Amino acid sequence: MQKPIATVAIIGGGPAGSTLGILLARQGIKVGLFQLPHRPSLIVGESLLPAVVPILETLGVEEEIKRFSTFKPGATITLGPEEEVSFDFSLAATQLHYAYNVPRDLFDRTLLDAARRAGVAVFDTRAVIELDEAGVPRLSEESRETTRGFFGERIDLIIDATGRARLFPRLLGLPSEEGERKDVALFAHQENVTLSEPGNIHLDRFRKGWGWRIPLPGRVSLGIVVAPEYLAGSGNTREEQYDNFLRDDPMLHHFTKHARRLTAVSNYSNYQWQSQRLYGEGWALVGDSAGFVDPVFSTGLYLAMYGSVCLARAIGARTAKAFQQYETHHRQEIRSWQEIANTWYDGRLFTLFRVGQSYEKSLLGRCLNPYMTKHVTRVFTGEMCNGSYSHRLLSFMTRYGLYKQDTSDLVIL
């Protein structure tokens, strides 16, 4: 990694690949990006965290994205039929007080077009990667020919930004870690779905599993996240399972009683995974190919794009230490966010909220609640980074601040 890096090939044209391509091109590096010519119309990750907005500003695309997106001022959490919590991001008391809900096809296209404008050569074809005699990934001769000599004699670094395809981890047999939950997500776009707050992302706790309602222009993305066994017997197709689940859950039925599904149903599985190695001789991972956490707090795009920012810095430094710092930091971020997601599943996060509500009119509550609200809100803005004060405070309170509190009725089954 201490060799000069003049040419980089990025495999994958999603947000992580496009973001990295822009940042590397600005460093004067020759970047070629391979993307599949046809991407799915529905892609999970439609609700941005406020922490993504500064990255969009750096890339020069916020104003364009703003034009086709829904303004997102906060979040609404439905814990049960009679218990709903709404809050604005401004409660975090930082500069990150808004975000956007985005149609992913337009969002991804905007970033890819920005990469082209930055000087990235985009090749609309699948890249074929093979291993050389030393086991180092390289672009096949056939794939090099499709670039018409763009890279010259050699490619100094190949980046796997293929997302959940995880090209290099599979090809190289990289060691990895999987989380405990094996949930399946089914989602589609609908119209006339009930929303409490028009721009907020809505997170809903069901009798079995949980789900999201994300307001987009002219439609709502509605997803359910459940253990596979809860879908058994609900139908033979994704559409049957999804539609029947919405009909059979009382709260979902209420939200969708006037709704109409506009799209086919997409599914995603395995939401907790990370590679234990993020770089090696001549290669590196970024985005979901490096690791991903449960989508409950909308961290996917943030971690992918922030990871690209960090990897661009490491490539610019061109030292083994910089790449090691990138790997260590990214794995710590994933671990921290998964730890926080676990407090949603085991009921601790919103049991803490209930405890605060019970003390609301006391002197202790009047002093402590605004303080805790500020730091817990930073979960939803994306500022709960590893080692931050807010992260340490929430970890402490969900571990020691719930003494003798029953969290069982808020567990996500």
C-alpha positions as CSV (number, residue, x, y, z in Angstrom):
1,M,0.0,0.0,0.0
2,Q,3.0,2.3,0.1
3,K,3.4,2.2,-3.6
4,P,2.0,5.2,-5.6
5,I,-1.6,4.8,-6.5
6,A,-2.3,6.3,-9.9
7,T,-5.1,4.1,-11.2
8,V,-8.1,2.6,-9.4
9,A,-10.8,0.3,-10.6
10,I,-14.1,0.4,-8.6
11,I,-16.5,-2.5,-9.1
12,G,-20.0,-1.4,-8.3
13,G,-21.9,1.8,-9.2
14,G,-24.0,2.3,-6.1
15,P,-23.6,5.2,-3.6
16,A,-20.4,3.8,-2.1
17,G,-18.7,3.3,-5.4
18,S,-19.8,6.7,-6.8
19,T,-18.8,8.6,-3.7
20,L,-15.4,7.0,-3.6
21,G,-14.9,7.6,-7.3
22,I,-15.6,11.4,-7.0
23,L,-13.3,11.8,-4.0
24,L,-10.4,9.9,-5.7
25,A,-10.8,11.7,-9.0
26,R,-10.5,15.0,-7.0
27,Q,-7.1,13.7,-5.8
28,G,-5.9,13.3,-9.4
29,I,-6.3,9.6,-9.5
30,K,-7.4,7.9,-12.7
31,V,-10.6,6.1,-11.8
32,G,-12.6,3.6,-13.8
33,L,-15.9,2.4,-12.4
34,F,-17.8,-0.7,-13.5
35,Q,-21.5,-0.8,-13.0
36,L,-24.3,-3.2,-14.1
37,P,-26.4,-1.5,-16.8
38,H,-29.6,-2.5,-15.1
39,R,-30.2,-1.9,-11.3
40,P,-33.3,-2.9,-9.4
41,S,-36.0,-0.3,-9.2
42,L,-36.6,-0.9,-5.5
43,I,-33.5,-0.8,-3.3
44,V,-33.5,-0.8,0.5
45,G,-32.1,2.4,2.1
46,E,-34.5,5.1,1.0
47,S,-34.4,7.2,4.2
48,L,-31.2,9.2,4.8
49,L,-29.7,10.1,8.1
50,P,-28.9,13.8,8.7
51,A,-25.3,12.7,9.0
52,V,-25.4,12.0,5.2
53,V,-26.2,15.6,4.3
54,P,-22.6,17.0,4.9
55,I,-21.3,14.2,2.5
56,L,-23.9,15.3,-0.1
57,E,-22.7,18.9,0.3
58,T,-19.1,17.8,-0.2
59,L,-20.0,15.9,-3.3
60,G,-22.0,18.9,-4.6
61,V,-25.3,17.1,-5.1
62,E,-27.5,18.1,-2.2
63,E,-29.5,20.7,-4.2
64,E,-30.2,18.2,-7.0
65,I,-31.3,15.5,-4.6
66,K,-33.5,17.9,-2.7
67,R,-35.5,18.5,-5.8
68,F,-36.8,14.9,-6.2
69,S,-36.9,13.9,-2.5
70,T,-39.1,14.3,0.5
71,F,-37.9,16.6,3.3
72,K,-37.3,14.5,6.5
73,P,-37.5,16.6,9.7
74,G,-37.6,13.7,12.2
75,A,-38.9,10.3,13.1
76,T,-42.0,8.7,14.5
77,I,-41.9,5.5,16.5
78,T,-45.1,3.4,17.0
79,L,-44.6,1.0,19.9
80,G,-48.2,-0.2,20.0
81,P,-51.8,0.8,19.0
82,E,-52.0,3.5,21.7
83,E,-48.3,4.5,22.1
84,E,-46.5,6.7,19.5
85,V,-43.4,8.9,19.9
86,S,-42.5,11.7,17.4
87,F,-39.5,14.0,17.6
88,D,-37.6,16.4,15.4
89,F,-33.9,16.0,14.7
90,S,-33.5,19.6,16.0
91,L,-33.7,18.1,19.5
92,A,-30.2,16.7,19.0
93,A,-29.0,20.3,19.2
94,T,-26.4,20.0,16.4
95,Q,-26.2,21.4,12.9
96,L,-27.6,18.1,11.5
97,H,-31.3,18.8,11.9
98,Y,-32.8,17.4,8.7
99,A,-32.4,14.8,6.0
100,Y,-34.3,13.4,3.0
101,N,-36.3,10.4,2.0
102,V,-35.1,9.5,-1.5
103,P,-36.2,7.5,-4.5
104,R,-33.2,5.3,-4.7
105,D,-33.1,5.0,-8.5
106,L,-32.9,8.8,-8.8
107,F,-30.5,9.1,-5.9
108,D,-28.1,6.5,-7.2
109,R,-28.2,8.0,-10.7
110,T,-27.5,11.4,-9.4
111,L,-24.3,10.2,-7.6
112,L,-23.2,8.3,-10.7
113,D,-23.7,11.3,-12.9
114,A,-21.7,13.4,-10.5
115,A,-18.9,10.8,-10.7
116,R,-18.9,11.2,-14.5
117,R,-18.7,14.9,-14.2
118,A,-15.7,14.6,-11.7
119,G,-13.8,12.6,-14.4
120,V,-14.6,9.0,-13.5
121,A,-14.9,6.7,-16.5
122,V,-18.0,4.7,-16.1
123,F,-18.2,1.3,-17.9
124,D,-21.7,-0.1,-18.1
125,T,-20.7,-3.8,-18.0
126,R,-20.1,-6.5,-15.5
127,A,-16.4,-6.7,-14.4
128,V,-14.9,-10.1,-14.3
129,I,-12.3,-10.6,-11.5
130,E,-9.8,-13.4,-11.4
131,L,-6.9,-14.3,-9.1
132,D,-3.3,-14.2,-10.3
133,E,-0.6,-16.7,-9.4
134,A,-0.1,-15.0,-6.0
135,G,-3.8,-15.0,-5.2
136,V,-4.2,-11.3,-5.8
137,P,-7.4,-10.1,-7.5
138,R,-7.0,-8.7,-11.0
139,L,-9.3,-7.6,-13.8
140,S,-9.7,-10.3,-16.5
141,E,-8.2,-9.6,-19.9
142,E,-11.7,-9.6,-21.4
143,S,-12.8,-6.9,-18.9
144,R,-9.7,-4.8,-19.6
145,E,-10.5,-4.9,-23.3
146,T,-13.9,-3.4,-22.7
147,T,-12.1,-0.3,-21.3
148,R,-10.2,0.2,-24.5
149,G,-6.9,0.7,-22.7
150,F,-8.2,3.2,-20.1
151,F,-6.1,1.8,-17.3
152,G,-2.8,1.5,-19.3
153,E,-0.3,-1.1,-18.2
154,R,-1.6,-1.7,-14.6
155,I,-4.3,-1.1,-12.1
156,D,-2.8,-0.1,-8.7
157,L,-5.9,-0.8,-6.7
158,I,-9.2,-2.6,-7.2
159,I,-12.1,-1.7,-4.9
160,D,-15.0,-4.0,-4.2
161,A,-18.1,-1.8,-3.9
162,T,-20.5,-4.6,-5.1
163,G,-22.7,-4.3,-2.0
164,R,-24.4,-7.5,-0.8
165,A,-23.0,-9.4,-3.7
166,R,-19.7,-9.3,-1.7
167,L,-17.5,-10.2,-4.6
168,F,-14.1,-10.2,-3.0
169,P,-15.1,-11.7,0.4
170,R,-16.5,-14.7,-1.6
171,L,-13.7,-14.8,-4.1
172,L,-10.9,-14.6,-1.5
173,G,-12.8,-16.6,1.2
174,L,-12.3,-13.8,3.7
175,P,-13.2,-14.5,7.4
176,S,-16.4,-12.8,8.4
177,E,-18.9,-12.4,11.3
178,E,-22.6,-12.8,11.2
179,G,-25.1,-11.4,13.6
180,E,-27.6,-13.5,15.6
181,R,-30.8,-12.4,13.8
182,K,-31.8,-13.9,10.4
183,D,-34.7,-11.7,9.6
184,V,-36.2,-11.2,6.2
185,A,-37.4,-7.8,4.9
186,L,-40.2,-7.5,2.4
187,F,-41.1,-4.1,1.0
188,A,-43.0,-2.3,-1.7
189,H,-44.3,1.1,-2.6
190,Q,-47.9,2.0,-1.9
191,E,-50.2,4.9,-2.1
192,N,-52.7,6.2,0.5
193,V,-50.8,4.8,3.5
194,T,-51.7,6.5,6.8
195,L,-48.9,8.6,8.2
196,S,-48.9,10.6,11.5
197,E,-46.2,13.1,10.4
198,P,-45.9,13.7,6.7
199,G,-42.2,13.9,6.3
200,N,-41.0,11.6,9.1
201,I,-39.7,8.1,8.8
202,H,-42.1,5.9,10.7
203,L,-40.8,2.8,12.6
204,D,-43.5,0.5,13.8
205,R,-43.4,-2.4,16.3
206,F,-45.7,-5.3,15.4
207,R,-46.9,-8.4,17.2
208,K,-44.2,-10.2,15.2
209,G,-41.3,-8.1,13.9
210,W,-41.2,-4.5,13.0
211,G,-41.5,-2.3,9.9
212,W,-41.1,1.1,8.3
213,R,-43.2,3.6,6.5
214,I,-41.1,6.1,4.5
215,P,-42.9,9.0,2.7
216,L,-41.6,9.5,-0.8
217,P,-43.0,11.8,-3.5
218,G,-46.4,10.4,-4.4
219,R,-46.0,7.2,-2.5
220,V,-44.9,5.5,0.7
221,S,-42.3,2.8,1.0
222,L,-43.7,0.2,3.4
223,G,-41.6,-2.6,4.7
224,I,-41.9,-5.4,7.2
225,V,-38.9,-7.1,8.9
226,V,-39.7,-10.5,10.4
227,A,-38.2,-13.9,11.2
228,P,-38.8,-16.3,8.2
229,E,-40.9,-18.7,10.3
230,Y,-43.5,-15.9,10.8
231,L,-44.1,-15.9,7.0
232,A,-44.5,-19.6,6.8
233,G,-47.9,-20.5,5.6
234,S,-48.6,-16.9,4.5
235,G,-48.3,-17.6,0.8
236,N,-46.0,-19.0,-1.9
237,T,-44.8,-15.7,-3.4
238,R,-43.4,-12.6,-1.9
239,E,-46.5,-10.7,-2.9
240,E,-48.8,-13.2,-1.1
241,Q,-46.7,-13.2,2.0
242,Y,-46.4,-9.4,2.1
243,D,-50.1,-8.7,1.4
244,N,-51.3,-11.3,3.9
245,F,-49.0,-10.0,6.6
246,L,-50.3,-6.5,6.2
247,R,-53.9,-7.8,6.3
248,D,-53.4,-10.0,9.4
249,D,-51.5,-7.6,11.6
250,P,-54.1,-5.2,13.2
251,M,-51.9,-2.1,13.3
252,L,-50.7,-2.6,9.7
253,H,-54.2,-3.2,8.6
254,H,-55.2,0.1,10.1
255,F,-52.3,1.9,8.3
256,T,-53.1,0.4,4.9
257,K,-56.9,0.0,4.9
258,H,-57.2,2.6,2.1
259,A,-53.8,1.8,0.5
260,R,-53.0,0.3,-2.9
261,R,-49.7,-1.4,-3.7
262,L,-48.0,0.2,-6.7
263,T,-45.0,-2.1,-7.2
264,A,-43.9,-5.7,-7.0
265,V,-42.5,-6.8,-3.6
266,S,-38.7,-6.9,-3.0
267,N,-37.0,-8.9,-0.4
268,Y,-33.7,-8.7,1.5
269,S,-32.2,-11.1,4.0
270,N,-29.3,-11.3,6.5
271,Y,-29.0,-7.8,7.9
272,Q,-26.0,-8.4,10.2
273,W,-22.7,-9.2,8.6
274,Q,-19.2,-7.9,8.4
275,S,-15.9,-8.9,6.9
276,Q,-12.9,-9.2,9.2
277,R,-10.6,-8.0,6.5
278,L,-11.2,-4.8,4.5
279,Y,-8.0,-4.6,2.5
280,G,-5.0,-6.5,1.1
281,E,-2.4,-6.4,-1.6
282,G,-4.0,-4.5,-4.4
283,W,-7.5,-4.6,-3.2
284,A,-10.0,-3.0,-0.6
285,L,-13.6,-3.3,0.4
286,V,-16.1,-0.5,0.8
287,G,-19.8,-0.2,1.5
288,D,-22.0,-3.3,2.2
289,S,-19.2,-5.5,0.8
290,A,-17.2,-4.5,3.9
291,G,-20.1,-5.0,6.3
292,F,-23.7,-3.9,7.1
293,V,-25.9,-3.7,10.1
294,D,-29.6,-4.0,10.8
295,P,-31.5,-1.3,8.9
296,V,-33.7,-0.2,11.8
297,F,-31.9,3.2,12.2
298,S,-31.3,3.8,8.5
299,T,-27.6,3.5,8.9
300,G,-26.9,1.6,5.6
301,L,-26.3,4.5,3.2
302,Y,-24.5,6.5,5.9
303,L,-22.0,3.8,6.7
304,A,-21.5,3.1,3.0
305,M,-20.8,6.7,2.0
306,Y,-18.9,7.6,5.2
307,G,-16.8,4.5,4.6
308,S,-16.0,5.8,1.1
309,V,-14.9,9.1,2.6
310,C,-12.6,7.2,5.0
311,L,-11.2,4.9,2.4
312,A,-10.5,7.9,0.1
313,R,-8.4,9.4,2.9
314,A,-6.5,6.1,3.3
315,I,-5.8,5.9,-0.4
316,G,-4.6,9.5,-0.4
317,A,-2.2,8.7,2.5
318,R,-0.9,5.6,0.8
319,T,0.5,4.0,3.9
320,A,-0.2,0.7,5.6
321,K,-1.1,2.5,8.8
322,A,-3.8,4.5,7.0
323,F,-5.4,1.4,5.6
324,Q,-5.3,-0.3,9.0
325,Q,-6.9,2.7,10.6
326,Y,-9.7,2.6,7.9
327,E,-10.3,-1.1,8.7
328,T,-10.3,-0.6,12.4
329,H,-12.5,2.4,12.4
330,H,-15.1,1.0,10.0
331,R,-15.4,-2.3,11.9
332,Q,-15.8,-0.3,15.2
333,E,-18.5,1.8,13.6
334,I,-20.4,-1.3,12.5
335,R,-20.1,-3.0,15.9
336,S,-21.3,0.2,17.7
337,W,-24.3,0.6,15.5
338,Q,-25.2,-3.1,15.8
339,E,-25.0,-2.7,19.6
340,I,-27.4,0.2,19.5
341,A,-29.8,-1.8,17.1
342,N,-29.8,-4.6,19.7
343,T,-31.3,-2.2,22.3
344,W,-34.3,-1.8,19.9
345,Y,-34.8,-5.6,19.6
346,D,-34.4,-6.4,23.3
347,G,-36.7,-3.6,24.4
348,R,-34.1,-1.6,26.3
349,L,-34.1,1.6,24.2
350,F,-37.8,2.5,24.5
351,T,-38.1,1.1,28.1
352,L,-35.5,3.8,28.8
353,F,-37.9,6.3,27.1
354,R,-40.8,5.0,29.3
355,V,-38.8,5.4,32.4
356,G,-38.0,9.0,31.4
357,Q,-41.7,9.6,30.8
358,S,-42.6,8.3,34.3
359,Y,-40.3,10.9,35.9
360,E,-41.4,13.7,33.5
361,K,-43.0,15.9,36.2
362,S,-40.4,15.3,38.9
363,L,-37.4,17.5,39.5
364,L,-35.2,14.7,38.4
365,G,-37.1,14.3,35.1
366,R,-37.2,18.0,34.4
367,C,-33.4,18.1,34.7
368,L,-32.5,14.8,33.1
369,N,-35.1,14.2,30.3
370,P,-34.0,17.1,28.0
371,Y,-30.4,16.0,28.4
372,M,-31.2,12.3,27.6
373,T,-33.5,13.3,24.7
374,K,-30.7,15.3,23.1
375,H,-28.3,12.4,23.1
376,V,-30.8,9.7,22.2
377,T,-31.9,11.8,19.3
378,R,-28.4,11.6,18.0
379,V,-29.0,7.9,17.3
380,F,-31.5,9.0,14.6
381,T,-29.3,11.8,13.2
382,G,-26.4,9.4,12.7
383,E,-24.1,11.1,15.1
384,M,-23.9,8.2,17.6
385,C,-20.4,7.3,16.3
386,N,-18.2,4.9,18.0
387,G,-16.6,6.3,21.2
388,S,-18.6,9.5,21.1
389,Y,-20.0,10.8,24.4
390,S,-23.6,10.2,23.2
391,H,-22.7,6.6,22.4
392,R,-21.1,6.0,25.7
393,L,-24.0,7.6,27.6
394,L,-26.6,5.5,25.8
395,S,-24.6,2.3,26.3
396,F,-24.3,3.1,30.0
397,M,-28.0,4.0,30.5
398,T,-29.3,0.9,28.6
399,R,-27.0,-1.3,30.6
400,Y,-27.2,0.2,34.1
401,G,-30.1,2.7,34.0
402,L,-32.9,0.1,33.7
403,Y,-32.3,-1.6,37.1
404,K,-35.4,-3.8,37.9
405,Q,-37.2,-2.5,34.8
406,D,-39.2,-5.0,32.8
407,T,-38.3,-4.7,29.1
408,S,-40.2,-7.8,27.9
409,D,-43.3,-6.1,26.5
410,L,-41.1,-4.1,24.1
411,V,-39.0,-7.0,22.8
412,I,-39.1,-7.4,19.0
413,L,-40.1,-11.0,18.4
